[in-house]
Amino acid sequence: MVPLKKGWNRVLVKSPSNNSARRWMFTFVPVLVNPKTPGCNVKEYPGLKFSTRPE
């Protein structure tokens, strides 16, 4: 779990930078989990904006 605060949140991603890892991929999606059915009822967190360069 990653705690988010109101406003922009910074997420640091460290990725491999060698030729053997050129197919490496990363995805970051904040989600809401229904506590009654964890892992079964997951949806994208509403109202969030994403940017590589926040204003």
PQR file of N, CA, C, O and H, with PARSE charges and radii, in Angstrom:
ATOM      1  N   MET A   1       0.841  -1.180   0.000 -0.4000 1.5000
ATOM      2  CA  MET A   1       0.000   0.000   0.000 -0.0000 2.0000
ATOM      3  C   MET A   1       0.890   1.248   0.000  0.5500 1.7000
ATOM      4  O   MET A   1       1.934   1.291   0.651 -0.5500 1.4000
ATOM      5  N   VAL A   2       0.449   2.246  -0.739 -0.4000 1.5000
ATOM      6  CA  VAL A   2       1.167   3.513  -0.821 -0.0000 2.0000
ATOM      7  C   VAL A   2       0.213   4.605  -0.351  0.5500 1.7000
ATOM      8  O   VAL A   2      -0.828   4.814  -0.973 -0.5500 1.4000
ATOM      9  H   VAL A   2      -0.399   2.212  -1.268  0.4000 1.0000
ATOM     10  N   PRO A   3       0.544   5.306   0.731 -0.5600 1.5000
ATOM     11  CA  PRO A   3      -0.346   6.375   1.182  0.2800 2.0000
ATOM     12  C   PRO A   3      -0.264   7.577   0.241  0.5500 1.7000
ATOM     13  O   PRO A   3       0.830   8.005  -0.128 -0.5500 1.4000
ATOM     14  N   LEU A   4      -1.421   8.122  -0.146 -0.4000 1.5000
ATOM     15  CA  LEU A   4      -1.465   9.307  -0.995 -0.0000 2.0000
ATOM     16  C   LEU A   4      -1.974  10.488  -0.192  0.5500 1.7000
ATOM     17  O   LEU A   4      -2.842  10.344   0.669 -0.5500 1.4000
ATOM     18  H   LEU A   4      -2.309   7.774   0.154  0.4000 1.0000
ATOM     19  N   LYS A   5      -1.427  11.656  -0.483 -0.4000 1.5000
ATOM     20  CA  LYS A   5      -1.893  12.871   0.178 -0.0000 2.0000
ATOM     21  C   LYS A   5      -2.647  13.724  -0.839  0.5500 1.7000
ATOM     22  O   LYS A   5      -2.542  13.487  -2.043 -0.5500 1.4000
ATOM     23  H   LYS A   5      -0.723  11.773  -1.182  0.4000 1.0000
ATOM     24  N   LYS A   6      -3.389  14.691  -0.377 -0.4000 1.5000
ATOM     25  CA  LYS A   6      -4.116  15.578  -1.274 -0.0000 2.0000
ATOM     26  C   LYS A   6      -3.118  16.400  -2.091  0.5500 1.7000
ATOM     27  O   LYS A   6      -2.094  16.842  -1.570 -0.5500 1.4000
ATOM     28  H   LYS A   6      -3.474  14.883   0.601  0.4000 1.0000
ATOM     29  N   GLY A   7      -3.422  16.597  -3.361 -0.4000 1.5000
ATOM     30  CA  GLY A   7      -2.507  17.319  -4.250 -0.0000 2.0000
ATOM     31  C   GLY A   7      -1.636  16.332  -5.012  0.5500 1.7000
ATOM     32  O   GLY A   7      -1.986  15.161  -5.155 -0.5500 1.4000
ATOM     33  H   GLY A   7      -4.253  16.237  -3.784  0.4000 1.0000
ATOM     34  N   TRP A   8      -0.499  16.818  -5.498 -0.4000 1.5000
ATOM     35  CA  TRP A   8       0.399  15.969  -6.285 -0.0000 2.0000
ATOM     36  C   TRP A   8       1.225  15.087  -5.360  0.5500 1.7000
ATOM     37  O   TRP A   8       1.719  15.547  -4.331 -0.5500 1.4000
ATOM     38  H   TRP A   8      -0.215  17.770  -5.382  0.4000 1.0000
ATOM     39  N   ASN A   9       1.372  13.823  -5.727 -0.4000 1.5000
ATOM     40  CA  ASN A   9       2.213  12.869  -5.021 -0.0000 2.0000
ATOM     41  C   ASN A   9       3.308  12.425  -5.968  0.5500 1.7000
ATOM     42  O   ASN A   9       3.053  12.167  -7.145 -0.5500 1.4000
ATOM     43  H   ASN A   9       0.970  13.449  -6.563  0.4000 1.0000
ATOM     44  N   ARG A  10       4.513  12.336  -5.467 -0.4000 1.5000
ATOM     45  CA  ARG A  10       5.640  11.934  -6.300 -0.0000 2.0000
ATOM     46  C   ARG A  10       5.899  10.439  -6.100  0.5500 1.7000
ATOM     47  O   ARG A  10       5.946   9.952  -4.971 -0.5500 1.4000
ATOM     48  H   ARG A  10       4.721  12.546  -4.511  0.4000 1.0000
ATOM     49  N   VAL A  11       6.064   9.721  -7.213 -0.4000 1.5000
ATOM     50  CA  VAL A  11       6.370   8.299  -7.175 -0.0000 2.0000
ATOM     51  C   VAL A  11       7.693   8.096  -7.900  0.5500 1.7000
ATOM     52  O   VAL A  11       7.823   8.443  -9.074 -0.5500 1.4000
ATOM     53  H   VAL A  11       6.026  10.117  -8.131  0.4000 1.0000
ATOM     54  N   LEU A  12       8.666   7.539  -7.206 -0.4000 1.5000
ATOM     55  CA  LEU A  12       9.974   7.278  -7.802 -0.0000 2.0000
ATOM     56  C   LEU A  12      10.013   5.843  -8.300  0.5500 1.7000
ATOM     57  O   LEU A  12       9.715   4.910  -7.555 -0.5500 1.4000
ATOM     58  H   LEU A  12       8.560   7.257  -6.253  0.4000 1.0000
ATOM     59  N   VAL A  13      10.380   5.675  -9.557 -0.4000 1.5000
ATOM     60  CA  VAL A  13      10.480   4.343 -10.153 -0.0000 2.0000
ATOM     61  C   VAL A  13      11.926   4.113 -10.542  0.5500 1.7000
ATOM     62  O   VAL A  13      12.499   4.884 -11.312 -0.5500 1.4000
ATOM     63  H   VAL A  13      10.622   6.433 -10.163  0.4000 1.0000
ATOM     64  N   LYS A  14      12.513   3.058 -10.015 -0.4000 1.5000
ATOM     65  CA  LYS A  14      13.875   2.680 -10.409 -0.0000 2.0000
ATOM     66  C   LYS A  14      13.756   1.510 -11.366  0.5500 1.7000
ATOM     67  O   LYS A  14      13.139   0.495 -11.046 -0.5500 1.4000
ATOM     68  H   LYS A  14      12.048   2.432  -9.390  0.4000 1.0000
ATOM     69  N   SER A  15      14.346   1.654 -12.534 -0.4000 1.5000
ATOM     70  CA  SER A  15      14.273   0.596 -13.534 -0.0000 2.0000
ATOM     71  C   SER A  15      15.671   0.206 -13.993  0.5500 1.7000
ATOM     72  O   SER A  15      16.595   1.018 -13.934 -0.5500 1.4000
ATOM     73  H   SER A  15      14.847   2.479 -12.794  0.4000 1.0000
ATOM     74  N   PRO A  16      15.832  -1.033 -14.449 -0.5600 1.5000
ATOM     75  CA  PRO A  16      17.141  -1.470 -14.941  0.2800 2.0000
ATOM     76  C   PRO A  16      17.535  -0.693 -16.192  0.5500 1.7000
ATOM     77  O   PRO A  16      16.681  -0.317 -16.996 -0.5500 1.4000
ATOM     78  N   SER A  17      18.818  -0.459 -16.347 -0.4000 1.5000
ATOM     79  CA  SER A  17      19.266   0.309 -17.518 -0.0000 2.0000
ATOM     80  C   SER A  17      20.377  -0.428 -18.262  0.5500 1.7000
ATOM     81  O   SER A  17      21.369   0.179 -18.666 -0.5500 1.4000
ATOM     82  H   SER A  17      19.511  -0.764 -15.695  0.4000 1.0000
ATOM     83  N   ASN A  18      20.210  -1.725 -18.439 -0.4000 1.5000
ATOM     84  CA  ASN A  18      21.185  -2.467 -19.230 -0.0000 2.0000
ATOM     85  C   ASN A  18      20.485  -3.133 -20.413  0.5500 1.7000
ATOM     86  O   ASN A  18      19.256  -3.199 -20.444 -0.5500 1.4000
ATOM     87  H   ASN A  18      19.404  -2.219 -18.110  0.4000 1.0000
ATOM     88  N   ASN A  19      21.232  -3.615 -21.359 -0.4000 1.5000
ATOM     89  CA  ASN A  19      20.658  -4.175 -22.587 -0.0000 2.0000
ATOM     90  C   ASN A  19      19.827  -5.431 -22.344  0.5500 1.7000
ATOM     91  O   ASN A  19      18.921  -5.714 -23.128 -0.5500 1.4000
ATOM     92  H   ASN A  19      22.230  -3.561 -21.333  0.4000 1.0000
ATOM     93  N   SER A  20      20.099  -6.184 -21.301 -0.4000 1.5000
ATOM     94  CA  SER A  20      19.349  -7.411 -21.059 -0.0000 2.0000
ATOM     95  C   SER A  20      17.955  -7.129 -20.505  0.5500 1.7000
ATOM     96  O   SER A  20      17.121  -8.034 -20.452 -0.5500 1.4000
ATOM     97  H   SER A  20      20.836  -5.954 -20.665  0.4000 1.0000
ATOM     98  N   ALA A  21      17.691  -5.898 -20.095 -0.4000 1.5000
ATOM     99  CA  ALA A  21      16.398  -5.554 -19.497 -0.0000 2.0000
ATOM    100  C   ALA A  21      15.577  -4.642 -20.395  0.5500 1.7000
ATOM    101  O   ALA A  21      14.715  -3.921 -19.892 -0.5500 1.4000
ATOM    102  H   ALA A  21      18.368  -5.163 -20.138  0.4000 1.0000
ATOM    103  N   ARG A  22      15.805  -4.645 -21.679 -0.4000 1.5000
ATOM    104  CA  ARG A  22      15.130  -3.702 -22.564 -0.0000 2.0000
ATOM    105  C   ARG A  22      13.636  -3.964 -22.711  0.5500 1.7000
ATOM    106  O   ARG A  22      12.907  -3.095 -23.191 -0.5500 1.4000
ATOM    107  H   ARG A  22      16.505  -5.231 -22.087  0.4000 1.0000
ATOM    108  N   ARG A  23      13.167  -5.138 -22.309 -0.4000 1.5000
ATOM    109  CA  ARG A  23      11.734  -5.433 -22.387 -0.0000 2.0000
ATOM    110  C   ARG A  23      11.034  -5.202 -21.050  0.5500 1.7000
ATOM    111  O   ARG A  23       9.882  -5.599 -20.875 -0.5500 1.4000
ATOM    112  H   ARG A  23      13.759  -5.844 -21.920  0.4000 1.0000
ATOM    113  N   TRP A  24      11.701  -4.583 -20.140 -0.4000 1.5000
ATOM    114  CA  TRP A  24      11.162  -4.341 -18.809 -0.0000 2.0000
ATOM    115  C   TRP A  24      10.064  -3.292 -18.881  0.5500 1.7000
ATOM    116  O   TRP A  24      10.194  -2.321 -19.626 -0.5500 1.4000
ATOM    117  H   TRP A  24      12.636  -4.260 -20.282  0.4000 1.0000
ATOM    118  N   MET A  25       8.974  -3.465 -18.117 -0.4000 1.5000
ATOM    119  CA  MET A  25       7.843  -2.541 -18.150 -0.0000 2.0000
ATOM    120  C   MET A  25       7.357  -2.292 -16.724  0.5500 1.7000
ATOM    121  O   MET A  25       7.497  -3.148 -15.850 -0.5500 1.4000
ATOM    122  H   MET A  25       8.868  -4.254 -17.512  0.4000 1.0000
ATOM    123  N   PHE A  26       6.789  -1.118 -16.503 -0.4000 1.5000
ATOM    124  CA  PHE A  26       6.280  -0.765 -15.188 -0.0000 2.0000
ATOM    125  C   PHE A  26       4.927  -0.089 -15.341  0.5500 1.7000
ATOM    126  O   PHE A  26       4.738   0.723 -16.247 -0.5500 1.4000
ATOM    127  H   PHE A  26       6.675  -0.423 -17.212  0.4000 1.0000
ATOM    128  N   THR A  27       3.983  -0.417 -14.461 -0.4000 1.5000
ATOM    129  CA  THR A  27       2.673   0.223 -14.448 -0.0000 2.0000
ATOM    130  C   THR A  27       2.338   0.601 -13.014  0.5500 1.7000
ATOM    131  O   THR A  27       2.555  -0.183 -12.089 -0.5500 1.4000
ATOM    132  H   THR A  27       4.137  -1.077 -13.725  0.4000 1.0000
ATOM    133  N   PHE A  28       1.807   1.803 -12.834 -0.4000 1.5000
ATOM    134  CA  PHE A  28       1.408   2.274 -11.509 -0.0000 2.0000
ATOM    135  C   PHE A  28      -0.031   2.766 -11.609  0.5500 1.7000
ATOM    136  O   PHE A  28      -0.303   3.757 -12.288 -0.5500 1.4000
ATOM    137  H   PHE A  28       1.630   2.439 -13.585  0.4000 1.0000
ATOM    138  N   VAL A  29      -0.948   2.081 -10.939 -0.4000 1.5000
ATOM    139  CA  VAL A  29      -2.357   2.459 -10.978 -0.0000 2.0000
ATOM    140  C   VAL A  29      -2.917   2.416  -9.557  0.5500 1.7000
ATOM    141  O   VAL A  29      -3.066   1.334  -8.989 -0.5500 1.4000
ATOM    142  H   VAL A  29      -0.726   1.276 -10.388  0.4000 1.0000
ATOM    143  N   PRO A  30      -3.231   3.577  -8.975 -0.5600 1.5000
ATOM    144  CA  PRO A  30      -3.883   3.576  -7.656  0.2800 2.0000
ATOM    145  C   PRO A  30      -5.287   2.982  -7.777  0.5500 1.7000
ATOM    146  O   PRO A  30      -6.044   3.361  -8.671 -0.5500 1.4000
ATOM    147  N   VAL A  31      -5.633   2.069  -6.898 -0.4000 1.5000
ATOM    148  CA  VAL A  31      -6.923   1.396  -6.972 -0.0000 2.0000
ATOM    149  C   VAL A  31      -7.652   1.427  -5.631  0.5500 1.7000
ATOM    150  O   VAL A  31      -7.045   1.611  -4.575 -0.5500 1.4000
ATOM    151  H   VAL A  31      -5.018   1.762  -6.172  0.4000 1.0000
ATOM    152  N   LEU A  32      -8.959   1.244  -5.701 -0.4000 1.5000
ATOM    153  CA  LEU A  32      -9.798   1.040  -4.529 -0.0000 2.0000
ATOM    154  C   LEU A  32     -10.082  -0.451  -4.427  0.5500 1.7000
ATOM    155  O   LEU A  32     -10.408  -1.097  -5.423 -0.5500 1.4000
ATOM    156  H   LEU A  32      -9.452   1.094  -6.559  0.4000 1.0000
ATOM    157  N   VAL A  33      -9.958  -0.996  -3.223 -0.4000 1.5000
ATOM    158  CA  VAL A  33     -10.222  -2.412  -3.005 -0.0000 2.0000
ATOM    159  C   VAL A  33     -11.412  -2.535  -2.070  0.5500 1.7000
ATOM    160  O   VAL A  33     -11.461  -1.891  -1.022 -0.5500 1.4000
ATOM    161  H   VAL A  33      -9.693  -0.472  -2.413  0.4000 1.0000
ATOM    162  N   ASN A  34     -12.365  -3.361  -2.455 -0.4000 1.5000
ATOM    163  CA  ASN A  34     -13.519  -3.623  -1.603 -0.0000 2.0000
ATOM    164  C   ASN A  34     -13.061  -4.562  -0.488  0.5500 1.7000
ATOM    165  O   ASN A  34     -12.684  -5.697  -0.776 -0.5500 1.4000
ATOM    166  H   ASN A  34     -12.325  -3.885  -3.306  0.4000 1.0000
ATOM    167  N   PRO A  35     -13.081  -4.121   0.795 -0.5600 1.5000
ATOM    168  CA  PRO A  35     -12.576  -4.965   1.887  0.2800 2.0000
ATOM    169  C   PRO A  35     -13.371  -6.257   2.085  0.5500 1.7000
ATOM    170  O   PRO A  35     -12.873  -7.209   2.687 -0.5500 1.4000
ATOM    171  N   LYS A  36     -14.601  -6.289   1.581 -0.4000 1.5000
ATOM    172  CA  LYS A  36     -15.418  -7.502   1.723 -0.0000 2.0000
ATOM    173  C   LYS A  36     -14.986  -8.591   0.739  0.5500 1.7000
ATOM    174  O   LYS A  36     -15.183  -9.780   0.992 -0.5500 1.4000
ATOM    175  H   LYS A  36     -15.006  -5.516   1.093  0.4000 1.0000
ATOM    176  N   THR A  37     -14.395  -8.176  -0.385 -0.4000 1.5000
ATOM    177  CA  THR A  37     -13.935  -9.135  -1.396 -0.0000 2.0000
ATOM    178  C   THR A  37     -12.555  -8.731  -1.910  0.5500 1.7000
ATOM    179  O   THR A  37     -12.422  -8.396  -3.087 -0.5500 1.4000
ATOM    180  H   THR A  37     -14.235  -7.210  -0.591  0.4000 1.0000
ATOM    181  N   PRO A  38     -11.518  -8.753  -1.058 -0.5600 1.5000
ATOM    182  CA  PRO A  38     -10.187  -8.308  -1.496  0.2800 2.0000
ATOM    183  C   PRO A  38      -9.667  -9.128  -2.670  0.5500 1.7000
ATOM    184  O   PRO A  38      -9.759 -10.356  -2.676 -0.5500 1.4000
ATOM    185  N   GLY A  39      -9.122  -8.433  -3.661 -0.4000 1.5000
ATOM    186  CA  GLY A  39      -8.574  -9.080  -4.845 -0.0000 2.0000
ATOM    187  C   GLY A  39      -9.606  -9.387  -5.917  0.5500 1.7000
ATOM    188  O   GLY A  39      -9.243  -9.683  -7.056 -0.5500 1.4000
ATOM    189  H   GLY A  39      -9.048  -7.435  -3.656  0.4000 1.0000
ATOM    190  N   CYS A  40     -10.879  -9.321  -5.574 -0.4000 1.5000
ATOM    191  CA  CYS A  40     -11.932  -9.662  -6.539 -0.0000 2.0000
ATOM    192  C   CYS A  40     -12.652  -8.427  -7.063  0.5500 1.7000
ATOM    193  O   CYS A  40     -13.077  -8.405  -8.218 -0.5500 1.4000
ATOM    194  H   CYS A  40     -11.174  -9.081  -4.649  0.4000 1.0000
ATOM    195  N   ASN A  41     -12.792  -7.421  -6.248 -0.4000 1.5000
ATOM    196  CA  ASN A  41     -13.551  -6.230  -6.626 -0.0000 2.0000
ATOM    197  C   ASN A  41     -12.632  -5.015  -6.519  0.5500 1.7000
ATOM    198  O   ASN A  41     -12.673  -4.284  -5.529 -0.5500 1.4000
ATOM    199  H   ASN A  41     -12.446  -7.439  -5.309  0.4000 1.0000
ATOM    200  N   VAL A  42     -11.810  -4.806  -7.535 -0.4000 1.5000
ATOM    201  CA  VAL A  42     -10.831  -3.720  -7.557 -0.0000 2.0000
ATOM    202  C   VAL A  42     -11.188  -2.785  -8.691  0.5500 1.7000
ATOM    203  O   VAL A  42     -11.514  -3.232  -9.790 -0.5500 1.4000
ATOM    204  H   VAL A  42     -11.776  -5.399  -8.339  0.4000 1.0000
ATOM    205  N   LYS A  43     -11.127  -1.465  -8.426 -0.4000 1.5000
ATOM    206  CA  LYS A  43     -11.380  -0.499  -9.496 -0.0000 2.0000
ATOM    207  C   LYS A  43     -10.426   0.681  -9.363  0.5500 1.7000
ATOM    208  O   LYS A  43      -9.887   0.937  -8.286 -0.5500 1.4000
ATOM    209  H   LYS A  43     -10.862  -1.102  -7.533  0.4000 1.0000
ATOM    210  N   GLU A  44     -10.223   1.392 -10.463 -0.4000 1.5000
ATOM    211  CA  GLU A  44      -9.335   2.555 -10.465 -0.0000 2.0000
ATOM    212  C   GLU A  44      -9.883   3.614  -9.518  0.5500 1.7000
ATOM    213  O   GLU A  44     -11.091   3.843  -9.456 -0.5500 1.4000
ATOM    214  H   GLU A  44     -10.661   1.184 -11.338  0.4000 1.0000
ATOM    215  N   TYR A  45      -8.988   4.252  -8.788 -0.4000 1.5000
ATOM    216  CA  TYR A  45      -9.384   5.282  -7.834 -0.0000 2.0000
ATOM    217  C   TYR A  45      -9.950   6.484  -8.594  0.5500 1.7000
ATOM    218  O   TYR A  45      -9.274   7.006  -9.481 -0.5500 1.4000
ATOM    219  H   TYR A  45      -8.006   4.067  -8.839  0.4000 1.0000
ATOM    220  N   PRO A  46     -11.166   6.940  -8.277 -0.5600 1.5000
ATOM    221  CA  PRO A  46     -11.792   8.023  -9.042  0.2800 2.0000
ATOM    222  C   PRO A  46     -11.171   9.392  -8.754  0.5500 1.7000
ATOM    223  O   PRO A  46     -10.722   9.664  -7.641 -0.5500 1.4000
ATOM    224  N   GLY A  47     -11.156  10.244  -9.777 -0.4000 1.5000
ATOM    225  CA  GLY A  47     -10.756  11.639  -9.601 -0.0000 2.0000
ATOM    226  C   GLY A  47      -9.273  11.920  -9.587  0.5500 1.7000
ATOM    227  O   GLY A  47      -8.878  13.060  -9.342 -0.5500 1.4000
ATOM    228  H   GLY A  47     -11.521  10.023 -10.681  0.4000 1.0000
ATOM    229  N   LEU A  48      -8.424  10.925  -9.841 -0.4000 1.5000
ATOM    230  CA  LEU A  48      -6.978  11.162  -9.832 -0.0000 2.0000
ATOM    231  C   LEU A  48      -6.500  11.592 -11.212  0.5500 1.7000
ATOM    232  O   LEU A  48      -7.024  11.144 -12.231 -0.5500 1.4000
ATOM    233  H   LEU A  48      -8.744   9.999 -10.041  0.4000 1.0000
ATOM    234  N   LYS A  49      -5.503  12.462 -11.233 -0.4000 1.5000
ATOM    235  CA  LYS A  49      -4.873  12.910 -12.483 -0.0000 2.0000
ATOM    236  C   LYS A  49      -3.452  12.418 -12.475  0.5500 1.7000
ATOM    237  O   LYS A  49      -2.810  12.368 -11.426 -0.5500 1.4000
ATOM    238  H   LYS A  49      -5.077  12.827 -10.405  0.4000 1.0000
ATOM    239  N   PHE A  50      -2.950  12.050 -13.656 -0.4000 1.5000
ATOM    240  CA  PHE A  50      -1.584  11.539 -13.790 -0.0000 2.0000
ATOM    241  C   PHE A  50      -0.789  12.457 -14.711  0.5500 1.7000
ATOM    242  O   PHE A  50      -1.315  12.969 -15.699 -0.5500 1.4000
ATOM    243  H   PHE A  50      -3.472  12.090 -14.508  0.4000 1.0000
ATOM    244  N   SER A  51       0.470  12.658 -14.380 -0.4000 1.5000
ATOM    245  CA  SER A  51       1.341  13.466 -15.236 -0.0000 2.0000
ATOM    246  C   SER A  51       2.781  13.121 -14.962  0.5500 1.7000
ATOM    247  O   SER A  51       3.143  12.829 -13.823 -0.5500 1.4000
ATOM    248  H   SER A  51       0.898  12.243 -13.577  0.4000 1.0000
ATOM    249  N   THR A  52       3.620  13.148 -15.996 -0.4000 1.5000
ATOM    250  CA  THR A  52       5.053  12.984 -15.782 -0.0000 2.0000
ATOM    251  C   THR A  52       5.683  14.316 -15.391  0.5500 1.7000
ATOM    252  O   THR A  52       6.811  14.358 -14.901 -0.5500 1.4000
ATOM    253  H   THR A  52       3.327  13.386 -16.922  0.4000 1.0000
ATOM    254  N   ARG A  53       4.941  15.412 -15.613 -0.4000 1.5000
ATOM    255  CA  ARG A  53       5.399  16.750 -15.240 -0.0000 2.0000
ATOM    256  C   ARG A  53       4.223  17.533 -14.656  0.5500 1.7000
ATOM    257  O   ARG A  53       3.562  18.280 -15.378 -0.5500 1.4000
ATOM    258  H   ARG A  53       4.025  15.378 -16.012  0.4000 1.0000
ATOM    259  N   PRO A  54       3.954  17.372 -13.350 -0.5600 1.5000
ATOM    260  CA  PRO A  54       2.806  18.062 -12.748  0.2800 2.0000
ATOM    261  C   PRO A  54       2.964  19.569 -12.753  0.5500 1.7000
ATOM    262  O   PRO A  54       4.072  20.093 -12.633 -0.5500 1.4000
ATOM    263  N   GLU A  55       1.855  20.253 -12.892 -0.4000 1.5000
ATOM    264  CA  GLU A  55       1.873  21.724 -12.937 -0.0000 2.0000
ATOM    265  C   GLU A  55       1.628  22.298 -11.558  0.5500 1.7000
ATOM    266  O   GLU A  55       1.607  23.517 -11.392 -0.5500 1.4000
ATOM    267  H   GLU A  55       0.955  19.828 -12.989  0.4000 1.0000
TER
END
